[in-house]
Amino acid sequence: MDLKINDAENITMTHTGLLSGKNGKVIHVCFERKTKKGNDYAEIILPSRKVVNSKGFDEGELAQLSLYLKGQEKSIIKKAKQIDHDLIFNL
């Protein structure tokens, strides 16, 4: 099965720093894509890669985004820790 993300080059990704969750620290990762109909949006939590909110992305695309996060998880966690560090020392 070959999954494809529509307009992948137009998707932006943002994420939070480390946040307190029920079972430890989590990172909220958001994917957004502008379309003719409006904005598509997906919010996925790391490290579980659970989709907590989405609009406009189909199930196959959400699976691809989760696979992307699996491959990029270490890098995103490192950047999230840096966000926390920068906030603490810039206050």
PEJO-V767520 format. One record per residue. N is the residue number from 1. SS is DSSP state (hx for helix, st for strand, lp for the rest). PHI is phi in radians with two decimals (* if undefined). PSI is psi in whole degrees, -180 to 180 (none if undefined). Layout:
# PEJO-V767520
n:ss:phi:psi
N:SS:PHI:PSI
N:SS:PHI:PSI
This chain:
# PEJO-V767520
n:ss:phi:psi
1:lp:*:123
2:lp:-1.83:112
3:lp:-1.67:144
4:lp:-2.36:142
5:lp:-1.72:124
6:lp:-1.18:136
7:lp:0.92:42
8:hx:-0.98:-33
9:hx:-1.21:-13
10:hx:-1.78:8
11:st:-1.59:132
12:st:-1.90:148
13:st:-2.16:133
14:st:-2.28:161
15:st:-2.64:160
16:lp:-1.48:176
17:lp:-1.37:-167
18:lp:-1.29:129
19:st:-2.09:152
20:st:-1.32:128
21:st:-2.07:-179
22:lp:-1.09:-36
23:lp:-2.04:32
24:st:2.09:-162
25:st:-1.35:142
26:st:-2.37:164
27:st:-2.25:130
28:st:-1.64:123
29:st:-1.94:129
30:st:-2.04:134
31:st:-1.99:134
32:st:-2.31:147
33:st:-2.53:126
34:st:-1.43:135
35:st:-2.28:174
36:lp:-1.13:-27
37:lp:-1.56:-7
38:st:2.41:-144
39:st:-1.99:134
40:st:-1.60:149
41:st:-2.59:139
42:st:-2.49:133
43:st:-2.08:123
44:st:-2.23:138
45:st:-1.69:134
46:st:-1.78:144
47:lp:-1.60:-5
48:lp:-1.27:-21
49:lp:1.03:34
50:st:-1.48:131
51:st:-1.38:120
52:st:-1.79:-18
53:st:-2.81:136
54:st:-2.72:152
55:st:-2.64:121
56:lp:1.66:-24
57:lp:-1.53:132
58:lp:-1.43:174
59:hx:-1.04:-40
60:hx:-1.12:-41
61:hx:-1.16:-40
62:hx:-1.10:-38
63:hx:-1.12:-41
64:hx:-1.14:-40
65:hx:-1.11:-40
66:hx:-1.12:-40
67:hx:-1.12:-40
68:hx:-1.04:-46
69:hx:-1.10:-36
70:hx:-1.04:-42
71:hx:-1.29:-27
72:hx:-1.83:4
73:hx:-0.96:-48
74:hx:-1.07:-42
75:hx:-1.14:-42
76:hx:-1.16:-42
77:hx:-1.08:-43
78:hx:-1.05:-44
79:hx:-1.18:-38
80:hx:-1.12:-40
81:hx:-1.13:-36
82:hx:-1.18:-38
83:hx:-1.02:-48
84:hx:-1.05:-44
85:hx:-1.05:-48
86:hx:-1.09:-40
87:hx:-1.12:-43
88:hx:-1.09:-44
89:hx:-1.55:-4
90:hx:-1.86:3
91:lp:-1.31:none
